[in-house]
Amino acid sequence: MVQKYQSPVRVYKHPFELIMAAYERRFPTCPLIPMFVASDTVNEYKSEDEAIHVIERRCKLDIDAPRLLKKIAGVDYVYFVQKNSLNRRERTLHIEAYNETFSNRVIINEHCSYTVHPDNEDWTCFEQSASLDIKSFFGFESTVEKIAMKQYTSNIKKGKEIIEYYLKQMEEEGITFVPRWTPPVACKSESSTCHPRRPVSPAINIPESATKEGLSNKEILNTSSSPSEPTAGTPDDKLDADYIKRYLGDLTPMQESCLIRLRQWLQETHKGKIPKDEHILRFLRARDFNIDKAREILCQSLTWRKQHQVDYILDTWNPPQVLQDYYAGGWHHHDKDGRPLYVLRLGQMDTKGLVRALGEEALLRYVLSINEEGLRRCEENTKVFGRPISSWTCLVDLEGLNMRHLWRPGVKALLRIIEVVEANYPETLGRLLILRAPRVFPVLWTLVSPFIDDNTRKKFLIYAGNDYQGPGGLLDYIDKEIIPDFLGGECMCEVPEGGLVPKSLYRTAEELENEDIKLWTETIYQSASVFKGAPHEVLIQIVDASSVITWDFDVCKGDIVFNIFHSKRAPQPPKKDSLGAHSITSPGGNNVQLIDKVWQLGRDYSMVESPLICKEGESVQGSHVTRWPGFYILQWKFHSMPACATTNLPRVDDVLASLQVSSHKCKVMYYTEVIGSEDFRGSMTSLESSHSGFSQLSAATTTSSQSHSSSMISR
């Protein structure tokens, strides 16, 4: 498996020229990097005007590896080739490095760049990316991978320290300014034409014969570069290391890399509506920074939020009066770490009465609104306290808990709430303080604990009786001034006292079922299954030409191909029998086929948009301006990987890819709408014209000011 690393943007608040002077002091060797034994220059090129300086070095490294491994490998040192391409005119330095030793067994590639900060020309930005691919290593592949990653991570940490060390050294020598490069005197009078301003240049590949043949400056600049070379970006689409430390916390280099890579993937597949960085980080932490696992649960959660419109719950849903009167919970100041504090008097709450009066769905929605409010309070406290606060503390008072709380429907509702919260709000609970736990509590804990994640369980602190008042108790986590009055403190707590819900407020099962539909299950999105050989199709009739068809869909499972067709005649409605021409029509009606098998493309119907292949987890938005009246068909079709072109036999990768989609079934969740051209206010990128909209989770992370033309698909 290829290991990858991507750094955030690290900013030096010093001019580029001063940073370059400090960087050059690292060679030929650097005492701050013990493994960097020596380096020899193997190739060097300077342009006539000295704007371009390319130097290639062979670096000797003493890797900290077990002696036995070195003996088996037959080497004491590892050699790397590093090529530095400095462009003083553009004020950029691009660095490429790759291993020379064991290059047939291990492939290591590294790309670094120093560029001028886009918003402050007196600051310098640094970015770094690398990949490690171990093909074989005498049976020690896993050990070599661990050693390589450990060494690389430790060197990443030292990178900024080394530059700052040499900057301080230069300051002690009286060097605090290095002038910028200027064109030679002969060219100054023609500076406007001699050296026009260019965008940031990529690393330059210098041919070995460059110095011999005396290539001109222009020829050198036109030499092709590595396609994988990273280019400088803007603060809008890249994370700054200082921002990470201030708002997200201290992360290891590999954790930073995971965050950046997952965020980049979301930007490519969920443009305009990716969640905030702290929310992405929660899902990474919940899966121990395994990108693939975190991406899977995060995409499922984003789809869930959209389907049930969770982003708008605080603005559009008012809790019923019964909840406001009898739900014994509420927010109460913050703990000693600055985390928002939620107090829940579970022992005083009539769970049976609340379920009978409101139903399971209303309770779930109320708990979700509490979690959404918690996210908002964490953001506010991060600004107030000047340090990252990404979770809250929950104080649960169990005084009064008895067997009535173990009522089966109530426990069932509690378990479902826990399941939904665990799946969609991971790593939001910083600490759970359970006070005055009675004898019946172990029974409840036995029922509930299997549904709670192991990492979450470690955050539980349980106190029986008045133990919370002693050493290691409540005072260790909450300031004395805000301990609630019902726990012996002096602070009046406005949390409702709960009590029994009057039976006159109870509702029948039928009433609750109808109310549940209004509260929760109503959604503008529809779900559909897409089978191999049986696409799902939606018919849209257009009366007025120049109408706009808009769509918003998520690929929940498998890979699909999205098509848009036009026909002058209406397709026949799908047959109800599952053995007819429109087969595989599921009982739930979530697979509909409209295009008859006898229809021919180009004769009976035509394609109006290029097919779009959408991968599992992607969120797609777009629009199409209709040119003709008639019938338009949106189609989601199962995507099968093409076989190798040079052989009729399937490739191993194709077979494995097909196995990943069980029973050749895909699933999409979609919403479509037709809008008059005069009412259309832009592409579906912003969803300004539909009932959907940007997720509130993404409000402070990304902006989507770009406007896509109609009939363009934005992913």
RACORQUI-V471441 format. One line per field, one symbol per residue. ss: DSSP state (a for helix, b for strand, c for the rest). phi: phi as a letter, one per 30 degrees, with the letter a starting at -180 (. if undefined). burial: # if it has 16 or more other C-alpha atoms within 10 Angstrom, else .. A space follows every 10 residues. Layout:
BEGIN
ss=???
phi=???
burial=???
END
This chain:
BEGIN
ss=ccbbbbccbb bbcccaaaaa aaaacccccc cccccbbbbb bbbbbbcccc cbbbbbbbbb bcccccaaaa aaaccccbbb bbbbbbbccc cbbbbbbbbc cccccbbbbb bbbbbbbccb bbbbbbbbbb bbbbcccccc aaaaaaaaaa aaaaaaaaaa aaaaaaaaaa aacccccccc ccccaaaacc aaaacccccc ccccccccca aaacccaaaa accccccccc cccccccccb aaaaaaaacc ccaaaaaaaa aaaaaaaaac ccccccaaaa aaaaaacccc aaaaaaaaaa aaaaaaaaca aaaaaacccc aaaaaaccbb bbbbcccccb bbbbcaaabc aaaaaaaaca aaaaaaaaaa aaaaaaaaaa aaaaaccccc cbbbbbbccc ccaaaacaaa aaaaaaaaaa aaaaccccbb bbbbbbbccc aaaaaaaaaa accaaaaccb bbbbccaaac cccaaaccca aacbaaaccc bcccccccbc ccaaacccaa aaaaaaaaaa accccbbbbb bccbcbbbbb bbcccccbbb bbbbbbbccb bbbbbbbccc cccccccccc cccccccccc cccccccccc bcccbbbccc cbbbccccbb bbbbbccccb bbbbbbbbcc cccccccccc caaaaaaaaa caaabbbbbb bbbbbcaaac cccccccccc cccccaaacc cccccccccc ccbbc
phi=.ddbbbdddc ccdbdedddd ddddddcdbb ddcedddaab dcabbbdedi dcbcbcbccc ccddbeeddd dddibcbccb cbcccccddd ibbcbbbadc dhddcbcbbb bbbcbdddcb dccbcbbbba bbbcdaahic eddddddddd dddddddded ddeddddddd dddicbbbdd dbdeedcddc edcdbddcde dddcdcdece dddiddeddd ddddcddcdd cdccedcbcc dddeddccjd cdeddedddd ddddddddcb eibddddddd ddddddchid dddddddddd dddddddchd dcddccccee dedddcddaa dbhaddcide cccbcddccc dddddddcjd dddddddddd dddddddddd ddddcibdbc bbccccccdj dbdddceedd dddddddddd dddcbdhccd abccchdddd eedddddced cceeddddcd bcbchceddc eicdddbbde dcdeddcjdc cdcddedijd deddcdbddd dddddedddb ddbdcccbcb cdibdcbbcb ccccdidccc bbbcddaicb ccbbbbbdcd ddddddddcd dcdhddedic bbccdddddc djccabdcbd ebdcdejdcb baabddcbdk ccbdbcbecc dddddcaddd dddddddddd cdhhbcbbbb bbacbdedcd ckddechdcc ddlddddcec cbcbddccdd icccc
burial=...####### ##.####### ##...#..#. ....#####. ..###.#..# ########## #.#.....#. .......### ########## ########## .#...###.# #######... ..######## .###..#... ...##..##. .......... .###.##..# .......... ..#....... .........# ######.... .........# #.......## ###.....## #..#..##.. ..######## ###..##.## ########## #######.#. #..##.#### ########## ###....... ..#..##### ##.##..### ########## ########## ########## ##.##.###. ##....#### #########. #...##..## #.######.. ########## ########.. #..#...... ..#..#.... ..#....#.. ..###..#.. .###..#... ..#.#####. #....##... .#..##.... ....#.#### #..####.## .#...##### ########## #######..# #..#...... .####....# #####..... ....##.#.. ...####### ######.### ########## .......... .......#.. ...####### ##.##.#..# .######.## .#######.. ###....#.# #####
END
